[in-house]
């Protein structure tokens, strides 16, 4: 930062934790908004105040200092190589495997084919929007945007499910899809981004090969690390060591996935499912189970608070250009429309085999929130016009998702349920 002040990683973590605690207290005490909505909104307002101070006081360096702090945070490393592994494991611990098995086909299809459908629709639509506004973003870079914005954020979705009273199978399906489409989305993003940077023609065969290696390798690694941890936990009864083993899965497993060039997010989701179901049921005493669940719930809450605060603060890094704001606002209905198509087509095809009930479409579409993962991927893009356009659009879409969609999903579900009250519904109505 300016004035010779050096911010270490510990300082940055301390600043974020203090801000998250202070704003979280203010929200809980005075606003009463859902935690994700409140922190994101207050972070965005704080960022706008900083920008306003600099515009009103030309000699002010507050904006520069805050910008230096935010841009000094490596979002790619912080979220993708750090927070994400903890968040996915913690989220997967609470997913009921038996209920998830009933919804395994929607999870599989929505988290793979659904992501690809959404990527194509958003990419094509975003190309049209950028051309109409004379931003001239190449098609391949528009597809990069489609890939980074298509996966729903498991953190935001889990937050929604905590407030929505839905059936267990539908809840497990929504949670499972958000866990796995995240890993799939990161893989698709990496493949398209590599093509965009290299300038080579995209090879469908090579892309599919890389996809199956990364995603399949992630599943295999998650099963192996989860099984090793399960065997170790079952052989002892000491909650301190067993909680430490769960921590080792996340940190060691994710680091190993990076070295093997396979999907760490997928590995952590699989390992979390195994420990949260088989491990909790057969490898832990009641005391260990209580400590482990509470430990990971606390980790989940802390990282959630920091993540949504970071999303709100990112606004200071966005360059001001009316065209960028317009394309970002236009991207909101485009992303929602793509999500609707990516959800409704697979659900319609699977209806003869599994009916999730009338609540499935609104929860999967309006409750399919975008969050920190999309922001981190956008911030990892190389400098240039495409980065500015896609970062702005990503931020606006995410802000709308967390605040508007996240803040209204519970009321939408209540109204949708009331509409179908008395009508014969699926197993989770």
C-alpha positions in Angstrom: 0.0 0.0 0.0 1.0 3.7 -0.1 3.0 5.5 2.6 5.4 2.6 2.9 2.9 0.4 4.7 3.5 -3.3 3.9 0.5 -5.6 4.2 1.4 -9.2 4.9 -0.9 -12.2 4.3 -1.5 -12.3 8.1 -2.4 -8.6 8.1 -4.8 -9.1 5.2 -6.5 -12.0 6.9 -6.8 -10.0 10.1 -8.4 -7.1 8.3 -10.9 -9.3 6.6 -11.8 -11.2 9.7 -12.3 -7.9 11.7 -14.4 -6.4 8.9 -16.5 -9.6 8.6 -17.0 -9.8 12.4 -18.0 -6.1 12.7 -20.3 -6.0 9.7 -21.7 -9.4 10.6 -22.6 -8.0 14.1 -24.1 -4.9 12.6 -26.2 -7.0 10.2 -27.4 -9.4 12.9 -28.1 -6.6 15.4 -29.7 -4.0 13.2 -30.5 -5.2 9.7 -31.5 -8.9 10.1 -30.7 -9.8 6.5 -29.4 -13.3 5.6 -25.7 -13.3 6.4 -24.6 -13.7 2.8 -26.9 -10.9 1.6 -26.0 -8.6 4.4 -22.2 -8.9 4.1 -22.2 -8.6 0.3 -24.5 -5.6 0.4 -22.5 -3.8 3.2 -19.2 -4.6 1.4 -20.5 -3.1 -1.8 -21.9 0.0 0.0 -18.5 0.4 1.8 -16.7 0.2 -1.6 -19.0 2.8 -3.2 -18.5 5.1 -0.2 -14.7 4.8 -0.7 -15.1 5.6 -4.5 -17.4 8.5 -3.6 -14.9 10.0 -1.1 -12.2 10.0 -3.8 -14.5 11.8 -6.2 -15.6 14.4 -3.7 -12.1 15.0 -2.3 -9.6 15.0 -5.2 -6.6 14.9 -2.8 -7.9 11.7 -1.0 -5.9 8.5 -1.4 -8.4 6.3 0.4 -9.5 4.7 -2.8 -6.0 4.0 -3.9 -5.2 2.4 -0.5 -8.3 0.2 -0.6 -7.7 -0.7 -4.3 -4.1 -1.6 -3.5 -5.3 -3.8 -0.7 -8.0 -5.6 -2.8 -5.8 -6.0 -5.9 -3.0 -7.3 -3.6 -5.2 -10.3 -2.7 -4.6 -13.2 -5.0 -8.2 -14.2 -5.4 -7.3 -17.2 -7.5 -5.0 -18.6 -4.8 -7.1 -17.4 -1.9 -10.4 -19.0 -3.1 -9.5 -21.6 -5.7 -6.4 -23.0 -3.9 -7.5 -22.3 -0.4 -11.0 -21.5 0.8 -12.8 -23.6 -1.9 -11.4 -26.9 -0.6 -12.7 -26.2 2.9 -16.0 -24.9 1.8 -16.8 -27.8 -0.5 -15.7 -30.4 2.1 -17.8 -28.7 4.8 -20.8 -28.5 2.5 -20.6 -32.1 1.4 -20.5 -33.3 5.0 -24.2 -32.3 5.4 -25.5 -33.9 2.2 -27.5 -37.1 2.8 -26.0 -39.8 0.5 -29.1 -41.9 0.5 -31.3 -39.0 -0.6 -28.6 -37.9 -3.1 -28.6 -41.4 -4.7 -32.3 -40.9 -5.5 -31.4 -37.7 -7.3 -28.2 -39.0 -8.8 -29.3 -38.7 -12.4 -30.4 -35.1 -12.2 -27.2 -34.3 -10.3 -25.1 -36.0 -13.0 -26.9 -34.4 -15.9 -27.3 -30.9 -14.5 -23.7 -30.7 -13.3 -22.2 -31.8 -16.7 -24.6 -31.3 -19.6 -26.4 -28.5 -17.9 -23.1 -26.6 -17.4 -22.1 -27.1 -21.1 -25.6 -25.9 -22.3 -25.4 -22.8 -20.1 -21.8 -22.1 -21.2 -22.9 -22.2 -24.9 -26.0 -20.1 -24.5 -24.3 -17.4 -22.3 -21.2 -17.3 -24.5 -23.3 -16.8 -27.7 -25.6 -14.2 -26.1 -22.7 -12.4 -24.5 -21.0 -12.2 -27.9 -24.1 -10.5 -29.4 -24.3 -8.1 -26.4 -20.6 -7.1 -26.7 -20.8 -6.6 -30.4 -24.0 -4.4 -30.0 -22.1 -2.2 -27.6 -18.9 -2.0 -29.7 -16.9 -3.8 -27.1 -15.6 -6.3 -29.7 -15.0 -9.2 -27.3 -14.0 -12.3 -29.4 -16.3 -15.3 -29.3 -13.9 -17.6 -27.5 -13.5 -15.0 -24.7 -17.3 -14.8 -24.5 -17.4 -18.6 -24.1 -14.8 -18.1 -21.3 -17.4 -15.8 -19.6 -20.1 -18.4 -20.2 -17.9 -21.1 -18.5 -17.0 -19.0 -15.4 -20.6 -17.8 -14.8 -22.5 -21.0 -15.4 -21.6 -23.1 -12.3 -23.8 -22.3 -9.3 -21.9 -21.4 -6.1 -22.2 -24.2 -3.5 -21.7 -21.7 -0.7 -24.5 -19.5 -1.8 -26.8 -22.4 -2.6 -26.2 -24.1 0.8 -27.1 -20.8 2.4 -30.4 -20.8 0.5 -31.2 -24.4 1.4 -30.7 -23.6 5.1 -33.6 -21.1 4.9 -35.9 -23.1 2.5 -38.1 -25.8 3.8 -37.9 -28.4 1.0 -38.0 -32.2 0.9 -34.9 -34.2 1.5 -34.4 -35.6 -2.0 -34.8 -32.2 -3.6 -32.5 -30.6 -1.1 -29.9 -33.3 -1.6 -30.2 -32.9 -5.4 -29.8 -29.2 -5.4 -26.9 -29.4 -2.9 -25.2 -32.2 -4.9 -25.6 -30.4 -8.2 -24.1 -27.2 -6.8 -21.1 -29.2 -5.4 -20.3 -31.0 -8.6 -21.1 -28.4 -11.2 -18.6 -26.2 -9.4 -15.8 -28.6 -10.1 -17.0 -29.3 -13.7 -17.3 -25.5 -14.3 -13.7 -24.9 -13.2 -12.6 -27.7 -15.6 -14.6 -26.3 -18.5 -13.3 -22.8 -17.8 -9.7 -24.0 -17.7 -10.0 -25.8 -21.0 -11.6 -22.8 -22.9 -9.3 -20.3 -21.3 -6.2 -22.2 -22.4 -7.7 -22.2 -26.0 -8.4 -18.4 -25.8 -4.9 -17.6 -24.6 -3.1 -19.9 -27.0 -5.1 -18.8 -30.0 -5.3 -22.3 -31.3 -8.5 -23.8 -32.7 -10.6 -25.6 -30.1 -10.5 -29.4 -30.3 -13.6 -31.1 -29.0 -11.8 -34.4 -28.7 -8.9 -32.9 -26.7 -11.3 -30.9 -24.6 -13.4 -34.0 -23.7 -10.2 -35.9 -22.9 -8.9 -33.3 -20.5 -12.4 -33.0 -19.0 -12.6 -36.7 -18.2 -9.1 -36.9 -16.9 -9.6 -33.9 -14.5 -13.1 -34.8 -13.4 -12.6 -38.5 -13.3 -9.3 -38.1 -11.5 -10.9 -35.9 -9.0 -13.6 -38.5 -8.2 -10.9 -41.2 -7.8 -8.7 -39.1 -5.6 -11.7 -38.1 -3.4 -12.7 -41.8 -3.0 -9.1 -42.8 -2.1 -8.4 -40.0 0.4 -11.9 -40.4 2.0 -11.5 -44.2 2.3 -8.0 -43.8 3.9 -9.3 -41.3 6.4 -12.4 -43.5 7.1 -10.1 -46.5 7.9 -7.9 -44.3 10.1 -10.9 -42.8 12.0 -12.5 -46.2 12.6 -9.3 -47.6 14.2 -9.2 -45.0 17.0 -11.5 -43.1 19.3 -9.9 -39.7 19.9 -11.9 -36.7 18.6 -8.9 -34.3 18.5 -7.0 -36.7 16.2 -10.0 -37.5 14.1 -10.8 -33.8 13.5 -7.1 -33.4 12.5 -7.5 -36.2 10.0 -10.4 -34.5 8.4 -8.4 -31.3 8.1 -5.5 -33.3 6.6 -7.9 -34.7 3.9 -8.8 -31.2 2.8 -5.4 -29.6 2.8 -3.3 -32.6 1.7 -5.9 -33.9 -0.8 -6.3 -30.6 -2.5 -2.6 -30.0 -2.7 -2.1 -33.5 -4.2 -4.9 -32.8 -6.7 -3.0 -29.7 -7.9 0.2 -31.7 -8.4 -1.6 -34.4 -10.3 -3.5 -31.8 -12.4 -6.9 -33.2 -11.6 -9.9 -31.5 -10.2 -9.5 -30.6 -6.5 -13.0 -29.3 -6.1 -14.5 -32.6 -7.3 -12.1 -34.6 -5.0 -13.1 -32.6 -1.9 -16.8 -32.9 -2.7 -16.5 -36.7 -3.0 -14.3 -37.0 0.1 -16.8 -34.9 2.1 -19.7 -37.0 1.0 -17.9 -40.2 2.1 -16.8 -38.9 5.5 -20.1 -37.1 6.2 -22.1 -40.3 5.5 -20.1 -43.5 5.9 -17.6 -42.0 8.3 -20.1 -40.3 10.6 -22.2 -43.5 10.7 -19.6 -46.1 11.1 -16.2 -44.6 12.2 -17.0 -42.1 14.9 -18.3 -42.1 18.5 -21.0 -39.6 19.4 -18.4 -37.3 20.9 -16.2 -37.3 17.8 -19.2 -36.8 15.6 -20.4 -33.8 17.6 -16.9 -32.2 17.6 -16.3 -32.8 13.9 -19.6 -31.4 12.7 -19.3 -28.4 14.9 -15.7 -27.7 13.8 -16.6 -27.8 10.2 -19.7 -25.8 10.7 -17.6 -23.0 12.3 -15.0 -23.2 9.5 -17.9 -22.9 7.0 -19.4 -19.9 8.8 -16.1 -18.0 9.0 -15.1 -18.6 5.4 -18.6 -17.8 4.2 -18.5 -14.4 6.0 -15.1 -13.5 4.5 -16.1 -14.7 1.0 -19.2 -12.6 0.7 -17.5 -9.6 2.2 -14.8 -10.0 -0.5 -17.4 -10.1 -3.2 -18.8 -6.8 -2.0 -15.4 -5.2 -1.8 -14.4 -6.2 -5.4 -16.4 -3.2 -6.8 -13.4 -0.9 -6.3 -11.4 -2.9 -8.8 -14.0 -2.4 -11.6 -13.2 0.4 -14.1 -16.0 2.9 -14.7 -17.5 2.7 -18.2 -21.2 3.0 -19.0 -20.9 0.4 -21.6 -19.5 -2.1 -19.1 -22.4 -1.4 -16.7 -24.9 -1.9 -19.5 -23.4 -5.2 -20.7 -23.3 -6.4 -17.0 -27.0 -5.5 -16.4 -27.9 -7.2 -19.7 -26.0 -10.3 -18.7 -28.4 -10.9 -15.7 -31.5 -12.0 -17.8 -29.1 -13.8 -20.2 -27.6 -15.9 -17.4 -31.0 -16.6 -15.9 -32.4 -17.6 -19.3 -29.5 -20.0 -19.9 -29.9 -21.5 -16.4 -33.6 -22.0 -17.1 -32.9 -23.9 -20.3 -30.1 -25.9 -18.8 -32.4 -27.0 -16.0 -35.8 -27.4 -17.7 -34.5 -29.5 -20.6 -32.8 -32.2 -18.5 -35.7 -32.3 -16.0 -38.3 -32.7 -18.8 -36.2 -35.6 -20.3 -36.0 -37.3 -16.9 -39.6 -36.8 -15.8 -40.7 -40.3 -16.6 -37.9 -41.7 -14.3 -37.8 -39.2 -11.5 -40.2 -36.4 -10.6 -38.7 -33.9 -8.1 -42.0 -32.1 -7.8 -43.1 -28.6 -8.7 -40.7 -26.9 -6.4 -37.6 -28.1 -8.3 -37.7 -25.6 -11.2 -37.9 -22.4 -9.1 -35.3 -23.6 -6.6 -32.9 -24.8 -9.3 -33.3 -21.7 -11.5 -33.9 -18.8 -9.1 -31.9 -20.5 -6.3 -29.0 -21.3 -8.6 -26.9 -18.5 -7.2 -23.6 -17.3 -8.6 -20.9 -16.4 -6.0 -17.3 -16.2 -5.1 -16.1 -18.9 -7.5 -17.2 -16.9 -10.5 -15.6 -13.7 -9.1 -12.3 -15.5 -8.5 -12.3 -17.0 -12.0 -13.0 -13.6 -13.5 -10.2 -12.0 -11.4 -7.8 -14.7 -12.7 -8.2 -13.6 -16.3 -5.2 -11.9 -18.0 -5.3 -8.1 -18.3 -7.0 -6.6 -21.3 -10.4 -5.4 -22.6 -12.0 -8.9 -22.2 -11.0 -9.0 -18.6 -12.6 -5.6 -17.8 -15.8 -6.5 -19.6 -16.1 -10.0 -18.1 -15.1 -8.9 -14.6 -17.8 -6.1 -14.6 -20.4 -8.5 -15.9 -19.5 -11.2 -13.4 -19.6 -8.8 -10.5 -23.0 -7.4 -11.5 -24.5 -10.9 -12.0 -23.1 -12.2 -8.7 -24.3 -9.1 -6.8 -27.8 -9.5 -8.2 -27.7 -13.3 -7.5 -26.7 -12.9 -3.9 -28.8 -9.9 -3.0 -31.9 -10.2 -5.2 -32.2 -14.0 -5.7 -30.8 -14.9 -2.3 -32.9 -12.4 -0.5 -36.2 -13.5 -2.2 -35.9 -17.2 -2.7 -37.6 -18.2 0.6 -40.7 -16.1 -0.3 -40.7 -17.4 -3.8 -40.7 -21.0 -2.5 -43.5 -20.2 -0.1 -45.6 -18.7 -2.9 -44.9 -21.5 -5.3 -45.8 -24.1 -2.6 -49.0 -22.3 -1.8 -49.9 -22.2 -5.5 -49.7 -26.0 -5.7 -51.2 -26.7 -2.3 -53.7 -29.4 -2.5 -52.4 -30.7 -5.9 -50.8 -34.1 -6.1 -47.1 -33.6 -6.3 -43.8 -35.4 -6.5 -42.2 -37.1 -3.5 -40.6 -33.9 -2.3 -43.5 -31.4 -2.6 
